[in-house]
Amino acid sequence: MIPNKEILFQKTYESLTEKPGEQNMFNKFLELYPAEWKQLKIAFSKFNRSKQFGKTIPLPKPEMSLRKEIRVWLKKQR
């Protein structure tokens, strides 16, 4: 979804001044990479518009998706 997200997450992690956690990483990511965040939101809205009426395909909101990716990345770091 995000190109080179591992690198972006590592840079975000290194730029944190407070304790690294999911919420802190999320906020710092939004601050450091607004263009990537915008791409996520655009992709989500395009997907929602392309669905046919009556057919539901569960897709997490961009906030939830990014938080999950951060959570998984943080667990790998431990």
Buried (B, 14 or more C-beta within 10 A) or exposed (E): EBEEBEEBBEBBBEEEEEEBEBEBBBBBBBEEBEEBBEBBEEBBEEEEEEEEEEEEEEEEEBBEBBBEBBEEBBEEEE
